[in-house]
Amino acid sequence: MPQLQERLIARDSLGAEEAYESLREHTSSATATVNDPMWGLASALPWIGPNFGATSEIARSANDVVELGVGPLVNVFTSLDWESVLPTRLGADLAPIQGASQKVAAASHAVKASSDRLNNIEATHLLPEIAQPLVMAQKKLTAAAETLEVASDAAQLLPQMMGSDSSRHYLLMIQNIAETRASGGIPGALAVLTFENGHMSFDQQSSAAALGIMAPVVPVDRQQQQIYSSRLGKYMQDVNLTPDFPTAAATAQAMWERKTGQRVDGVISIDPAVLSYILQSTGPVALNGPELAEIKASGLPTELTGENVVPTLLSDVYARIQQPELQDSYFAGVAKEVFTALSSGKGEPKDLIAGITRGTEERRVLVWSSDSSEQSVLAKYPVSGSISGASVSPAQFGLYFNDGTGAKMDYYVKRTVQLIKECPADGYEQTTVRVTSTNTAPADAATSLPAYVTGAGIYGVAAGSVQTNIVAYGPVQANVESATIDGVKAPFAPYLHADRPVGVVAQQLAPGESKTVEFTFGKIVQHTEPNLVVTPSVQAVKDVIRPTANASCDPGQSQSR
């Protein structure tokens, strides 16, 4: 297998075919051996028999993987070029992915079936000579099945969503993480991305402010309205107060259609960090668009790079431009130039894929489709931004932030978030979610920062201070039991969303001030390792999420609270 992998990566089709044939000889020979009647009789013997039976399953599964999985993949691998779906001046070439789609799906199905068969074998009672390779095979096949499922779904979905059958129009929301929302930041700048048979164009720029107030409000389910208020359906700026991106995206689609008359096929969300990742691949872009003519005299950079785009869009623009509508124009203009560079084929494909992958892993790239069949596939993955369903692990916690300042002060807030596994109580798991936040704005922020950045106290928060609504989600069926601020018990609002417990605490920080908020969740029925999802911010996600800690517990006791 390592030989085959090396030759596939090197695109040595002849060498890959030779390695495949060698593989097939080994697995077919092993299968012929275990199909011998004497082997079947040996499998029925007491004590030793299960070892023969397990070996039979390993051999047959290996043969199925090679003949039904590896074989089809070797045949299509040379044409299965994921770089071909990246935009170029001539558009993305979708034909290779479309042509390979059925064989990738068949290979995915075969490997998953083999993986399921092996995972049903209990290794604990087998001889070490059988148990060890069985466990290794189980792990490798599980990983291979997951990878192939992703490849199969992508091969099916990408051509459709990039307009292989008919043109597709997506509302592009650029989340401004200087004013935080649960899924990232306030969606100030808007545009429409159009895909037609792989060709991408950037059309119809607008802003959330230009859409105005929705009257009547766009309906949102009662649970989320209770937590996040009717503002979810009233203002485009607030559709993502909820961390559930499918809700935010469907609401944004309805608002866009109501105000413009255009019904988009889906919603894509990115933030300035994603633009920086793209620019690291494409290189600098010059800002020459006519919509930027009024802004050029402001002293802002006329060339943006992967290094300066984030501070420019999240800080400098507010110091140089006072009018919110021009700020939104600058945001949209920058995005247009970046996407123009992208669609013209600039950039090293591997670096570009790595950048987009990083943005997706950090939940800065979110995608929703109004087509239910496409959305059902997207919902299996974190790119959907769902807070329930297949993409959510059993013991998943979420910590999300919503600005309460009405300004752009989140550029100055630094956070760390950590899970602490507490001692079990009454047979249930308990976990504390801890977040420490610091307002790094200068002491004289009230006067040294622009009023548009501080909010100037318009919404009841002193200039220079930051107010944040901290929203914590626990696993399904758990309880949110308490909240503290700097170790002192604090009032919190408990809710329920998609059978997940939710706690909300409001926190205010003066310049230079730090506070630690903790939510404790109990009655946790899941015994799997917990994981944590947070709102993406100006910080790198890896600098925000700290490793899970374990409380010191007496293993012989189960304590109660």
Sequence and secondary structure as in RCSB ss.txt:
>XXXX:A:sequence
MPQLQERLIARDSLGAEEAYESLREHTSSATATVNDPMWGLASALPWIGPNFGATSEIARSANDVVELGVGPLVN
VFTSLDWESVLPTRLGADLAPIQGASQKVAAASHAVKASSDRLNNIEATHLLPEIAQPLVMAQKKLTAAAETLEV
ASDAAQLLPQMMGSDSSRHYLLMIQNIAETRASGGIPGALAVLTFENGHMSFDQQSSAAALGIMAPVVPVDRQQQ
QIYSSRLGKYMQDVNLTPDFPTAAATAQAMWERKTGQRVDGVISIDPAVLSYILQSTGPVALNGPELAEIKASGL
PTELTGENVVPTLLSDVYARIQQPELQDSYFAGVAKEVFTALSSGKGEPKDLIAGITRGTEERRVLVWSSDSSEQ
SVLAKYPVSGSISGASVSPAQFGLYFNDGTGAKMDYYVKRTVQLIKECPADGYEQTTVRVTSTNTAPADAATSLP
AYVTGAGIYGVAAGSVQTNIVAYGPVQANVESATIDGVKAPFAPYLHADRPVGVVAQQLAPGESKTVEFTFGKIV
QHTEPNLVVTPSVQAVKDVIRPTANASCDPGQSQSR
>XXXX:A:secstr
 HHHHHHHHTT HHHHHHHHHHHHHHHHHHHHHHTSHHHHHHHTSTTTHHHHHHHHHHHHHHHHIIIIIIHHHHH
HHTT  GGGGS  TT    HHHHHHHHHHHHHHHHHHHHHHHHHTS  TTS HHHHHHHHHHHHHHHHHHHHHHH
HHHHHHHHHHHTTSSS EEEEEEEEEEEEEETTEEEEEEEEEEEEETTEEEEEEEEEHHHH B SS     HHHH
HHH GGGGTBGGGGGGSS HHHHHHHHHHHHHHHHS   SEEEEE HHHHHHHHHHH  EE   GGGGGGGGGT 
 SEE TTTHHHIIIIIHHHH   HHHHHHHHHHHHHHHHHHHHTT S HHHHHHHHHHHHHTT  EEEESSHHHH
HHHTTSGGG  SSSTTS TTEEEEEEEE SSSSGGGGEEEEEEEEEEEEETTEEEEEEEEEEEE S TTHHHHS 
HHHH TTTTSS TT EEEEEEEE  TT EEEEEEETTEE   EEEEETTEEEEEEEEEE TT EEEEEEEEEEE 
  S  EEEE   SS HHHHB   EE    TT     
